[in-house]
């Protein structure tokens, strides 16, 4: 288990004054008066990562820290399976399993073939077969695809194009007569063939979503994410409106119901069911919900939201208890989700998530690592041998070399790795948002290369040289510390025995969707551009005290 005191000692040893033990205590006291949520304490998982389970029968949101947007959940007997939008990351559509809704383990990455940027998917089971409906888009093509499997762990099929270019956010549903439907953004739907692998007939409009008052502060109407469920005599449609980012008060959850899956749909008089009322709340832009029955025979709602002050972490997954009212609507019970809640069921200590440190002795692509916007055969660029990840260089910079990224959900963390290059290559470590926005440090045969604002600048071979003549550099260990959106960089020429602080520290709180679009998060990344090969070893990650 990660120990906070060890972290403080380690940080003090490398000269990071703001995170030394004394300075950390002073900083915490100062920030507590400014941040009403500074005292929040999460459980600790692998490497000290944030974990919702507090170990006392309660949990503290998020249940998935870091970028896990558009959650789609499947109840399968006593088991629950969940997946998310994976956008430009491949392999993608990582499926997770839980029995208590709070602690989750990865099962598989179901999507191996790039079909573009993957938006809100839908995980479903029908007559013993598993399906995942996936909206995806390239710059010149948009559609919705389906993959299927007889077992949740796979193998999953290759994607099948359903030829639906004008919609996103499919929601699988089955009518009283057994007919399968796919509900779509904008209040539309289309009939599915009995096998769920093609559509039948044209898209039809069936619902005009509830609209908020014009003076509300939102990003835009954007009715999307329809989820259909049946309880008693009613079909319920849960929809997101208000835009998934933009102002913190925009995104929201609305409901409608009908006695028939064909409508007409009546809106909940209490709409919106969930909404961030103020930027002072802990969780912003809460929406894209699914309602489902939990293991305790009580009911729950799962959705995403941005963390106050941490747009860079992307949309994180939130779990909230609900109750059914006497007139057949739902009432959320979690408030602003800044306080611990009782777990759905307490199964005792459970592992959650995955360790991000990697000695590269086994293949962790698809579970931990993914390529950003990969080409058709990106996996051929990498191989593992003797605890070293060999990466064939590509492109000219982080912008076009398909960096290898992983997800971080901590407010403060540190990562480092040994990096070695061939003469024609450039490689390093990054905090990577997208091809237009990233920060970190790399090096090539001529010296250090600073990455900031998505731009590159040669910096010689040591922090003090600035624009001095460069000398050859072939190997070093690089450390990036992201302390609540302040990036500090250290380098070591002796595999971590001694460290030198890079002379530029960077503020990266603006590296997010409202600045650079794409609905992503700021991720730890390895990059290798140019010619030849780069080699990475001993990648370590650890969360810092929150």
Secondary structure, DSSP 4 states (H G I P E B T S, - for coil): ---HHHHHHHHHHTT-GGGSHHHHHHHHHHHHHH-TTTT---EE-GGG-EESB-SSSEE-S-SB-SS--S-EEEEETTEEEEE---BTEESEEEEEEESSSSS-EEEEEEE-S--SEE---EEEEETTEEEEEEEEEETTEEEEEEEEESSTTSPPPPPEE---TT----EEEE-TTS-EEEEEGGGEEEEEPTTSSSEEEEEEE--------TTS--S----EEEEEEEETTEEEEEEEES-SSSSTT--EEEEEEESSTT---EE-TT--SEE---TTSSEEEEEEEEEEE-TTS-EEEEEEEEETTBGGG--EEEEEEEEE-TTS-EEE--TTS-S-EE-S---SS---S----B-SSS--BTTTBEEES--TTGGGGEEEETTEEEEE--SSSGGGTT-EEE----SEEEEEEEEEE-TTEEEEEEEEEETTEEEEEEEETTEEEEEETTEEEE--SSTTTTTSPP----EEEEEEEEETTEEEEEEESSTTSS-EE-S--EE-TT-SHHHH-TT---EEEEEEEESSEEEEEEEEEEEPP-
